[in-house]
Amino acid sequence: MSGRPSRYNFLQSVFFIVLILTAAYVLARSPVFEVREIRVAGNSSLTPETIISASGINQGENIFKLDLKSSAGKLKSIPLVKSVEMARRLPSTVEIKVEERKPRALLPVGDGFIQVDEDGVCLQKGDLAGSQLPVVTGVNFSAPAPGGQIKSEALDRALAVVMELPAGLLPMLSEVNVSGDQFVAYTLDGIQCRLGMPGDIGQKGEVLMKVLNELKVKGKRIEYIDLSYTGSPVVKYAE
């Protein structure tokens, strides 16, 4: 008598295993679960077509057979892609959400420029024409291939300064120069703006933007604006 329950449990387990395998087989071959839509979100520079192509996912594939981890890895190999989230939405939709790296500055290399993000990752070649990104100078580095990260403490400090400056000020600047612990910015008009040490850069930037706008209205020519020290900025007018 004691053997019957064990035999029954065994047969029941086999039945459920066969049932699961049969269901999996049916799902794997059913046209209901073929990919019909691929949604892309979070992109701004990259087109949905570029992202879908790079992922390697094609319409008509069975949604359960997709290797989403492998597809995410392919997308992360694109220099402009910082992170990727992928999900299945049954029965036939795949969602791809990307976070793109944003260019924060230009670095001079050879006879041109490269774009870098706040982490110092090289994104692609840059161009001064039409760009609102400041050029960071005074940094020694070896230019990596797109997607590579530049290892430089000076660049890290410079990018931290750029990130802390008010967004409204950045289009007014042409260059941010690093000299030891001192930072100097130059406007598009060639005005030297001495920022000094990297402390309180956000506050200095707000003051600088206000001074530039006020003096622009007055039409006065400026040689430099010194915000190195606390208190009111020192303005030297051009003779």
NORHU-V487361 format. One record per residue. N is the residue number from 0. RES is the residue in one letter. OMEGA is omega in whole degrees, 0 to 359 (NA if undefined). NEAR is the number of other C-alpha atoms within 8 Angstrom. Layout:
n-><N N>
res-><RES RES>
omega-><OMEGA OMEGA>
near-><NEAR NEAR>
This chain:
n-><0 1 2 3 4 5 6 7 8 9 10 11 12 13 14 15 16 17 18 19 20 21 22 23 24 25 26 27 28 29 30 31 32 33 34 35 36 37 38 39 40 41 42 43 44 45 46 47 48 49 50 51 52 53 54 55 56 57 58 59 60 61 62 63 64 65 66 67 68 69 70 71 72 73 74 75 76 77 78 79 80 81 82 83 84 85 86 87 88 89 90 91 92 93 94 95 96 97 98 99 100 101 102 103 104 105 106 107 108 109 110 111 112 113 114 115 116 117 118 119 120 121 122 123 124 125 126 127 128 129 130 131 132 133 134 135 136 137 138 139 140 141 142 143 144 145 146 147 148 149 150 151 152 153 154 155 156 157 158 159 160 161 162 163 164 165 166 167 168 169 170 171 172 173 174 175 176 177 178 179 180 181 182 183 184 185 186 187 188 189 190 191 192 193 194 195 196 197 198 199 200 201 202 203 204 205 206 207 208 209 210 211 212 213 214 215 216 217 218 219 220 221 222 223 224 225 226 227 228 229 230 231 232 233 234 235 236 237 238>
res-><M S G R P S R Y N F L Q S V F F I V L I L T A A Y V L A R S P V F E V R E I R V A G N S S L T P E T I I S A S G I N Q G E N I F K L D L K S S A G K L K S I P L V K S V E M A R R L P S T V E I K V E E R K P R A L L P V G D G F I Q V D E D G V C L Q K G D L A G S Q L P V V T G V N F S A P A P G G Q I K S E A L D R A L A V V M E L P A G L L P M L S E V N V S G D Q F V A Y T L D G I Q C R L G M P G D I G Q K G E V L M K V L N E L K V K G K R I E Y I D L S Y T G S P V V K Y A E>
omega-><184 183 185 178 180 179 180 179 179 180 179 179 179 180 181 178 179 180 180 179 179 179 179 179 181 180 182 183 183 178 179 184 172 181 179 182 175 182 180 179 175 182 175 179 181 178 175 181 179 182 180 179 181 181 181 180 181 174 181 177 176 187 181 182 182 174 185 179 178 179 178 178 178 181 180 177 176 184 183 182 180 179 183 170 181 181 172 173 186 13 193 183 174 178 177 177 182 169 183 172 181 177 182 182 174 175 178 176 178 181 181 183 171 175 175 175 184 178 182 178 178 183 181 176 180 182 179 183 177 181 175 180 177 175 177 180 180 182 174 181 173 184 178 172 177 183 178 181 179 179 181 178 179 178 178 180 181 180 176 177 180 181 183 179 179 181 181 180 187 179 180 185 176 187 170 184 178 176 186 178 182 180 178 177 177 178 178 179 178 179 178 181 185 182 179 180 184 179 177 182 180 179 178 180 178 178 181 181 179 181 181 181 180 182 178 179 181 177 181 178 186 175 176 173 185 176 184 186 180 183 182 178 176 182 177 181 178 180 NA>
near-><4 5 6 7 8 8 8 8 8 8 8 8 8 8 8 8 8 8 8 8 8 8 8 8 8 8 9 10 7 8 6 6 13 13 15 8 8 11 8 12 8 8 12 6 5 8 8 8 6 8 11 12 8 9 10 8 9 7 9 7 10 12 14 7 7 8 6 8 6 7 12 12 8 11 12 11 8 8 13 10 13 10 8 12 8 10 8 9 8 7 9 13 13 13 12 12 11 13 10 12 10 8 10 13 13 13 11 11 8 5 5 9 13 14 14 16 13 12 8 12 12 17 14 9 8 9 9 6 4 5 6 6 12 13 11 14 10 7 9 5 7 5 7 9 6 9 12 9 9 11 7 9 6 9 10 11 9 13 13 9 10 11 9 8 12 10 6 7 11 12 10 8 13 12 11 15 11 14 7 5 8 10 14 12 13 13 12 8 5 6 11 11 13 12 14 11 8 11 4 6 11 9 7 10 11 11 9 11 10 8 8 8 8 8 9 8 6 6 6 7 6 10 10 11 14 11 14 8 7 6 4 5 10 7 9 8 9 6 2>
